[in-house]
Structures are given as structure tokens and as C-alpha cells.
Amino acid sequence: MEKFADLVERTVVTLKENKQNSDLEGGTLYAIVLEKIPQTLLSQYYRWINEKGKLESLEELQQWVAEEAEYQVQASEVKQGVSSTRGRHVKGPSSFFGTGDKRDQPCKVYNQNTQSGSARC
């Protein structure tokens, strides 16, 4: 879903940069993109459009897909644990706290080095 969200976002940005605003509205391109979404997610999108009182468009789809991707990442982290940079899964609070080692360590959340002795990144 994250890759799909990125593709939709790039499409919207490209259309805006090229002043193709008519393609952002419901039309052929919009219909083609909707065909790529599984039916269960598509029904959730239509429910979201209806509840928010939005008009169908690529821009609204982009917003919904980005939100849905974020929710799926959160759900995946809860169910499977937060992935470390080495590809193994870390479960529970240990993924957010240091091991007591005071050397600079890469921060798994912000992808940067922590300060020496810092418990947070």
C-alpha cells in the first residue's frame, strides 16, 4: 500500500506541475487507478468519501491512500513488531529504549545517530 500511495502522490504532483488539473478530477485516469484497488479497500474509500463529504478525485484518493497506508503500517507493527534495519523483527518496548551501551548507535526511528549517553533518539 505504501508503494501505491507513493505512485498516486507522484501522479498528482506531476499532473499539478504540468497544469493538467482536469486529469485530477474523476475521469479515465481516475477510473484506471481505482481499478488497481482491491474491492474491500475500494468500499472503504467510498465510505470515507461519503463520510467526509468529499468529491471523487485523484487528490482525495491520494489523501485516503496515504492515510490507509499509515494505518496499515501501524497495524503491521503491532502484529509483527517493528522491523530493525537488519531485517529482523523487534517486539515490545525494547525497540524504543537503549540497551545501556553508551556508544553512538543508529536511531531506528529517525534513521540517524543518537548522542552519546542519550536514552532517546
N, C-alpha and C positions, 0 to 999 in steps of 0.2 A: 504494500500500500504506500510505503514511503517513496518508492521509485515512481509509482503512478502519480503521487502528489507532486513530485519534482517535475515530471513531464507536463502535467497540467499547468503548473506555475510557469514553466518556461514558455509554454504555448501562449498563455495570457500575456506575459511580458513581451514576447515577440510581436504579438498582434498589436499591442498598445504602442510599442516603439515604431511600428510600421503604419500606425494610424488606421488599422483595419478594425475599427470599433464595431462595424456591422457584423463581423465574424464572431464577436464576443457574445452576441445575443443568440437566442435559440435559432438554430438553423441546421444546415447539413453537417458542419463540423461538430457542433454540439451533439447532434444525434449520433455521429460516429463515436465520439468519446463516451457517450452514455452506453453504447453497445459493449464497451470494454469492461463495464462494471457488472459484477455478479448480481443476479436478481435480488438476493437478500439485502445486499448493500444498496442497491438501487431503490428498493422500497424505503429504506431508512433515509436516503437522500430526499425522496419525495415527501416523506413525513416531515423532515427538517425544513424543507422549502415551505410547506404548508403552515407549520407551527410558527415559523419566523415571519410569515407574510412576504416572502421574497418572490421575485420573478425568476423564472428559469433562465440561466445564462452561464457562460463559461466562468465568469468571475465568481458567481455564487457557488458553482461546482468546485472551483479551486478552493474557496474558503472551507467548504464542507469536507473535501478530501483531506485538506491539511489537518483539520480538527480530528477527523476519523483516524488518520494515520497516527496522530499523537495519542489518541485513546488506545489504539491497538498496541503501540509501543508500551504504554503504561501497563496494560493488561498482560502483555507478554513478560514484562519484567516481574510482575507479581507472580505469575505462574511458573516461569522458568528461571528466574533470578536475573540479576544484572550481569551482562557479559563484560568480562575484562578485556583488555587489549590483546591478550594472548589467546582468546577464543574459548576459554573455559568459563563456566558459569559460577558466579559467586552468589551464595544465598544469604539472606538475612542482613542484619545491621553491619556485619563485618565489611561490607562493600563501601560503607561510608566513614569508617573510622580507621585510623592508622594501626600498625602492628607494634608500635613502640619504637621502631627503628627511626633514629633522628636524622638520617641522611636525606637529601633531596630525593623525593620519589615523584613519579609522574602522577598527576591527578587524574583519576579515572572519569571524573565528571566533566571537568573543564579542559582536559587534554593539555595540561601544562604542568610545570614543575611546582611543587609546594615549596614553601620557605623552610629552611632548616628548623626543626623543632616544632613546626606548626602542626596542630592536630587537624586542622581543616585545610582544604584546598580552595 
